């Protein structure tokens, strides 16, 4: 990725006294200390620039650095001075406009799809919005079977039974018996 520097009214080649230096030649570095590395810069067409040269007014022209630094240091003979990338806002807007810029949404969807409806994974819902019995732990299935059997013995045939979990985490169980349905009908 090419990162843009220079080319604004704030980007000037200056001497030690702060005066602009027309036609000054300079170098571009990845830092200001002794361990810094000189960077290769290109023009707006991607052609390597053999030197960074200020114009007749001492203005630093637009130049680009490959690899994504947000800050570089230029030296026109009076010491290294930091320049901040001038296209940050444009790149941010472009990035924000991408559907899945980091690929995290696609990864999450793929990852979750592999966990749906499998042991140790995530339960799915059937057409009625309920977790299918096959996805319930064996202990929950056994407890539900026992409860239904007990209700059948005590109160007669069951037409409908189900459990709902409320927002506070508590459960409500509903049972509709055949004799109650006949009385209501």
Secondary structure as the mmCIF struct_conf table of DSSP 4:
data_model
#
loop_
_struct_conf.conf_type_id
_struct_conf.id
_struct_conf.beg_label_comp_id
_struct_conf.beg_label_asym_id
_struct_conf.beg_label_seq_id
_struct_conf.end_label_comp_id
_struct_conf.end_label_asym_id
_struct_conf.end_label_seq_id
STRN STRN1 UNK A 2 UNK A 5
BEND BEND1 UNK A 8 UNK A 8
TURN_TY1_P TURN_TY1_P1 UNK A 9 UNK A 10
STRN STRN2 UNK A 12 UNK A 12
STRN STRN3 UNK A 14 UNK A 14
TURN_TY1_P TURN_TY1_P2 UNK A 16 UNK A 17
BEND BEND2 UNK A 18 UNK A 18
STRN STRN4 UNK A 20 UNK A 20
TURN_TY1_P TURN_TY1_P3 UNK A 22 UNK A 23
STRN STRN5 UNK A 25 UNK A 29
BEND BEND3 UNK A 30 UNK A 30
BEND BEND4 UNK A 32 UNK A 33
TURN_TY1_P TURN_TY1_P4 UNK A 34 UNK A 35
STRN STRN6 UNK A 38 UNK A 38
HELX_LH_PP_P HELX_LH_PP_P1 UNK A 39 UNK A 40
STRN STRN7 UNK A 41 UNK A 42
TURN_TY1_P TURN_TY1_P5 UNK A 44 UNK A 45
BEND BEND5 UNK A 46 UNK A 46
HELX_LH_PP_P HELX_LH_PP_P2 UNK A 47 UNK A 47
STRN STRN8 UNK A 48 UNK A 48
HELX_LH_PP_P HELX_LH_PP_P3 UNK A 49 UNK A 49
BEND BEND6 UNK A 50 UNK A 51
STRN STRN9 UNK A 52 UNK A 53
STRN STRN10 UNK A 54 UNK A 54
TURN_TY1_P TURN_TY1_P6 UNK A 56 UNK A 57
BEND BEND7 UNK A 58 UNK A 58
STRN STRN11 UNK A 59 UNK A 60
HELX_LH_PP_P HELX_LH_PP_P4 UNK A 61 UNK A 62
STRN STRN12 UNK A 63 UNK A 66
TURN_TY1_P TURN_TY1_P7 UNK A 67 UNK A 67
BEND BEND8 UNK A 70 UNK A 70
STRN STRN13 UNK A 71 UNK A 75
BEND BEND9 UNK A 76 UNK A 78
STRN STRN14 UNK A 80 UNK A 84
BEND BEND10 UNK A 86 UNK A 86
HELX_RH_AL_P HELX_RH_AL_P1 UNK A 88 UNK A 96
TURN_TY1_P TURN_TY1_P8 UNK A 97 UNK A 97
BEND BEND11 UNK A 98 UNK A 98
TURN_TY1_P TURN_TY1_P9 UNK A 99 UNK A 102
BEND BEND12 UNK A 103 UNK A 103
HELX_RH_AL_P HELX_RH_AL_P2 UNK A 104 UNK A 113
TURN_TY1_P TURN_TY1_P10 UNK A 114 UNK A 115
STRN STRN15 UNK A 116 UNK A 116
TURN_TY1_P TURN_TY1_P11 UNK A 117 UNK A 117
BEND BEND13 UNK A 118 UNK A 118
TURN_TY1_P TURN_TY1_P12 UNK A 119 UNK A 120
BEND BEND14 UNK A 121 UNK A 121
STRN STRN16 UNK A 122 UNK A 122
TURN_TY1_P TURN_TY1_P13 UNK A 127 UNK A 128
BEND BEND15 UNK A 129 UNK A 129
HELX_RH_3T_P HELX_RH_3T_P1 UNK A 133 UNK A 135
BEND BEND16 UNK A 136 UNK A 136
HELX_RH_AL_P HELX_RH_AL_P3 UNK A 138 UNK A 155
STRN STRN17 UNK A 158 UNK A 165
TURN_TY1_P TURN_TY1_P14 UNK A 167 UNK A 168
BEND BEND17 UNK A 169 UNK A 169
STRN STRN18 UNK A 171 UNK A 177
HELX_RH_AL_P HELX_RH_AL_P4 UNK A 178 UNK A 184
#
